[in-house]
């Protein structure tokens, strides 16, 4: 009898190869279409700014830019953190095979976000002059309260519908809705009605609302009538705990330039702010990963598929590591030419600042991927605690630098920021390792 012996290494390699093939065929398309959609949304934003400058002039362009920033500031309030919470809980219910639970969570989200959006709409219009004075510095802009409130309502409906599709891993519909509302509608509104800012914003709000309602009709919206009070409490509790983390991250990316402004001057602070913006832009390349990874990880955790999830996360981290290192290497080599091309001559002092801060893009990108697994596993705001840890490290390091050195160099403050980014990446990595081993 002839005994056939199989090389264990060959078996492991074959299994890994088969799993990679399955990942590419069944899952890579989800990430590719999501990345493509987010890229188109980003490109649309650049185009709309260009159209605003061309059709509205300098003053109209400034008003449009401020209006966009106002929407970005107000929109998270009525959403209540459920852009993360809804797909997480739907994915968890699906992983347990509880379709009724998924419907109840969706109905609860409709109640929560719908009620908060209505309150926001009424407040903005009833106190239009106060709203205009606080956010535009002039009560004369009260006429923008109505179109901006329409956009906020449209984004709220859009968020809950996209959250439903993402929770069920129906990424094609989620990405289509994202593309139409956030990329196509603003450009069309400017091209058709671009001569008036108020009318253009109203058009964006009305059309986006109609598109979102059409998407809503493709979902079991009648679940709003179910007994979902318990699910509403879970969603709100989960979402609100993550809101402080957003403010902590904002502080972490703002305070370095603020400290430098006080100690070194506005010019060097501006250089630091630009360098941090580069880190943020590199990180934004990996932000779309969370749109797929969060609901997918939640479903796998609910099924108990820890080994499959571990392989999935490991591959994503390897890709993130390779791409971020390639981007950092390109910046280190070509940043002098890019600065000259983008800003023109006279900005050579920015080059060493950007080169130093660019290394922070690696831990920040890893954090942006890892935080989705943490949010998928924990009901409590662990990511907010991780970010707080990073902020504490930055503040401690900055305070120590300032006390120990009478005239601290700019590099020391940049190093404190890099240390904070490494802290949030390390803490996220430790927590993810603990989750996958549990």
MARGU-54447 format. One record per residue (C-alpha): x, y, z. Coordinates in steps of 0.5 Angstrom, whole numbers, plus 2048, in hexadecimal, padded with zeros to 3 digits. Each point is the difference from the previous one (the first is absolute). Example, Ala and Ser with C-alpha at 12.3 -4.5 7.8 and 13.67 -1.06 7.14 Angstrom:
2
    u    v    w
  819  7F7  810
  802  807  7FE
! end
This chain:
438
    u    v    w
  800  800  800
  803  807  7FE
  7FF  805  805
  7FF  807  7FE
  802  806  804
  7FE  807  800
  805  805  802
  7FC  804  805
  803  807  7FE
  7FE  7FE  7F9
  7F9  7FF  803
  800  807  804
  802  803  7FA
  7FB  7FD  7FC
  7FA  802  805
  803  807  800
  800  801  7F9
  7F9  7FD  7FF
  7FE  805  806
  803  806  7FC
  7FC  7FE  7FA
  7FA  800  803
  801  806  803
  802  803  7FA
  7FA  7FD  7FC
  7FA  801  806
  803  806  804
  805  805  7FC
  7FA  802  7FB
  7FD  803  807
  806  804  802
  801  802  7F9
  7FA  803  7FE
  7FF  804  807
  807  803  7FF
  7FE  802  7F9
  7FA  803  802
  803  804  806
  806  802  7FB
  7FA  803  7FB
  7FD  803  806
  806  804  802
  801  802  7F8
  7F9  802  800
  802  805  806
  806  803  7FC
  7FB  801  7FA
  7FB  803  804
  805  805  803
  802  802  7F9
  7F9  801  7FE
  7FF  804  806
  806  805  7FE
  7FE  800  7F9
  7F8  801  801
  800  804  806
  806  804  801
  805  801  806
  7FA  802  805
  7FC  7FB  7FD
  805  7FB  800
  802  802  808
  7F9  7FF  802
  7FF  7F9  7FC
  806  7FE  804
  7FE  802  807
  7F9  7FD  7FE
  803  7F9  7FF
  804  801  806
  7FA  802  804
  7FC  7F9  7FE
  806  7FC  802
  800  803  807
  7F8  7FF  801
  7FF  7FA  7FC
  804  7FB  806
  7FB  803  805
  7F9  7FD  7FD
  804  7FA  7FE
  802  7FE  807
  805  7FB  7FE
  7FC  7FB  7FD
  804  801  7F9
  804  7FB  804
  7FB  7FD  804
  7FB  7FE  7FB
  804  7FB  7FC
  803  7FD  806
  7FA  7FE  803
  7FD  7FE  7FA
  806  7FC  7FE
  800  7FD  807
  7F9  7FE  800
  801  7FD  7F9
  806  7FC  803
  7FB  7FD  805
  7FB  7FE  7FA
  7FB  805  804
  7FD  803  7FA
  7FA  803  804
  805  803  805
  804  804  7FA
  7F9  803  7FE
  7FF  802  807
  807  804  800
  7FE  803  7F9
  7F9  802  802
  803  803  807
  806  804  7FC
  7FA  803  7FB
  7FD  802  807
  806  803  803
  803  804  7FA
  7F9  802  7FD
  7FE  803  807
  807  803  800
  800  803  7F9
  7F9  803  801
  802  803  806
  806  803  7FD
  7FC  802  7FA
  7FB  804  804
  806  803  805
  804  803  7FA
  7FA  803  7FC
  7FC  803  807
  807  803  802
  802  802  7F9
  803  806  802
  804  7FD  806
  802  7FB  7FC
  803  804  7FB
  804  805  805
  803  7FA  804
  802  7FC  7F9
  801  806  7FB
  802  806  805
  7FA  804  7FD
  7F8  7FF  801
  7FF  802  7F8
  802  7F9  7FE
  7FA  7FD  803
  7FD  7FF  7F9
  805  7FA  800
  7FD  7FD  806
  7FA  7FC  7FC
  805  7FD  7FB
  805  7FE  804
  7FB  7FD  805
  7FD  7FC  7FA
  807  7FD  7FE
  801  7FE  808
  7F9  7FC  7FF
  802  7FD  7FA
  807  7FE  803
  7FC  7FD  806
  7FC  7FC  7FB
  806  7FE  7FC
  804  7FE  806
  7FA  7FB  803
  7FF  7FD  7F9
  807  7FF  7FE
  801  7FD  807
  7FB  7FB  7FF
  803  7FE  7F9
  807  7FF  803
  7FD  7FC  806
  7FE  7FB  7FB
  806  801  7FC
  7FC  802  7FA
  806  805  7FE
  7FE  801  7F9
  7F9  803  802
  804  804  806
  805  803  7FB
  7FB  801  7FB
  7FD  805  805
  806  803  802
  802  801  7F9
  7FA  803  7FE
  7FE  805  806
  807  802  802
  804  800  7F9
  7FB  801  7FA
  7FA  804  804
  805  806  802
  803  801  7F9
  7F9  7FF  7FC
  7FD  806  805
  806  804  7FE
  800  7FF  7F9
  7F8  801  7FF
  7FF  806  806
  807  802  801
  7FF  808  800
  7FD  800  807
  803  7FD  806
  7F9  7FF  804
  7FC  7FD  7FA
  806  7FB  7FF
  800  7FE  807
  7F9  7FF  800
  800  7FC  7FA
  806  7FC  803
  7FB  7FF  806
  7FA  7FE  7FC
  803  7FB  7FB
  804  7FD  805
  7FA  7FF  805
  7FC  7FD  7FA
  806  7FB  7FE
  800  7FE  807
  7F9  7FF  801
  800  7FC  7FA
  806  7FC  803
  7FB  7FF  806
  7FB  7FD  7FC
  805  7FA  7FF
  800  7FF  807
  7FB  7FD  805
  7FF  807  803
  7F9  7FD  803
  805  7FE  805
  7FF  806  803
  7F9  7FE  803
  803  7FA  804
  801  800  807
  808  802  800
  800  804  806
  806  7FC  803
  804  800  7FA
  7FF  807  7FF
  803  801  807
  806  7FB  7FE
  801  804  7FA
  800  807  803
  805  7FE  806
  805  7FD  7FB
  800  806  7FB
  800  805  806
  806  7FD  803
  804  801  7F9
  7FF  807  7FF
  805  802  806
  805  7FC  7FC
  7FF  805  7FA
  801  806  804
  807  7FD  803
  802  7FE  7F9
  7FF  807  7FD
  804  803  806
  805  7FB  7FF
  801  803  7F9
  7FF  807  802
  804  801  806
  807  7FF  7FD
  7FF  806  7FC
  7FD  804  805
  806  7FF  805
  805  802  7FB
  7FC  806  7FE
  801  802  808
  807  7FE  800
  803  801  7F9
  7FB  805  7FC
  7FB  7FF  7FB
  804  7FF  7FA
  803  7FA  803
  7F9  7FE  803
  7FE  800  7F9
  805  7FB  7FE
  7FE  7FB  805
  7F9  801  7FE
  802  7FF  7F9
  804  7F9  802
  7FA  7FE  804
  7FB  801  7FA
  805  7FB  7FC
  800  7FB  806
  7F8  800  800
  800  800  7F8
  804  7FA  800
  7FB  7FD  805
  7FA  801  7FC
  803  7FB  7FB
  7FE  7FB  805
  7FA  803  803
  7FB  7FC  7FB
  803  7F9  803
  7FB  802  806
  7FA  800  7FC
  801  7F9  7FE
  804  7FD  806
  7FC  802  806
  7F9  7FC  7FE
  804  7FB  7FD
  804  7FF  807
  7FA  801  804
  7FD  7FA  7FC
  806  7FB  800
  800  802  808
  7F9  7FE  801
  801  7F9  7FC
  806  7FF  804
  804  800  7FA
  807  802  803
  805  7FD  7FC
  7FD  802  7F9
  7FF  807  803
  807  800  803
  803  7FE  7F9
  7FB  806  7FD
  803  805  804
  807  7FE  7FF
  800  800  7F9
  7FD  807  800
  805  802  805
  806  7FE  7FB
  7FD  804  7FA
  7FF  806  805
  807  7FF  802
  803  7FF  7F9
  7FC  806  7FD
  801  805  806
  808  7FF  7FF
  800  801  7F9
  7FC  806  801
  805  803  805
  806  7FE  7FC
  7FD  804  7FA
  7FF  806  805
  807  7FF  802
  803  800  7F9
  7FC  805  7FD
  7FD  805  805
  805  806  7FE
  7FD  7FF  7F9
  7F9  7FF  802
  800  806  805
  803  805  7FA
  7FB  7FD  7FB
  7FA  801  805
  802  806  804
  805  804  7FC
  807  802  802
  801  803  807
  7FD  7FA  804
  807  7FC  800
  7FF  800  808
  7FA  7FB  7FF
  804  7FB  7FE
  804  7FD  806
  7F9  801  804
  7FC  7FC  7FB
  806  7FB  7FF
  800  7FF  808
  7F8  7FF  801
  7FF  7FC  7FA
  803  7FA  804
  7FA  801  804
  7FB  7FE  7FB
  802  7F8  801
  7FE  800  807
  7FA  804  7FE
  7FE  7FC  7FA
  800  7F9  805
  7FC  804  805
  7FB  801  7FB
  7FF  7F9  7FE
  801  7FD  807
  7FB  805  803
  7FA  7FC  7FC
  802  7F9  803
  7FF  804  807
  7FA  803  7FF
  7FD  7FA  7FD
  802  7FC  806
  7FE  805  806
  7FA  803  802
  803  805  804
  805  806  7FD
  806  7FD  800
  803  804  7FA
  7FE  806  804
  805  7FD  806
  805  7FF  7FB
  800  807  7FD
  800  803  807
  806  7FC  801
  804  802  7FA
  7FE  808  802
  802  7FF  807
  807  7FD  7FD
  800  806  7FC
  7FF  805  805
  805  7FD  805
  805  800  7FB
  7FF  807  7FE
  800  803  807
  806  7FC  801
  804  803  7FA
  7FD  807  802
  803  7FF  807
  806  7FD  7FF
  802  804  7FA
  800  808  801
  800  800  7F8
  7FD  7FA  7FE
  801  7FE  7F9
  7FB  7FF  7FB
  802  7F9  7FF
  7FF  7FE  807
  7F8  802  7FF
  800  7FC  7FA
  803  7FA  803
  7FA  801  806
  7FB  7FF  7FB
  803  7FA  7FC
  801  7FD  807
  7F8  801  801
  7FF  7FD  7F9
  804  7FA  802
  7FC  7FF  807
  7F9  800  7FD
  803  7FB  7FA
  803  7FC  806
  7FA  800  805
  7FB  7FE  7FA
  805  7FA  7FE
  800  7FD  807
  7F9  801  800
  7FF  7FC  7FA
  805  7FB  802
  7FC  7FF  806
  7F9  800  7FC
  803  7FB  7FB
  802  7FB  806
  7FA  800  804
! end
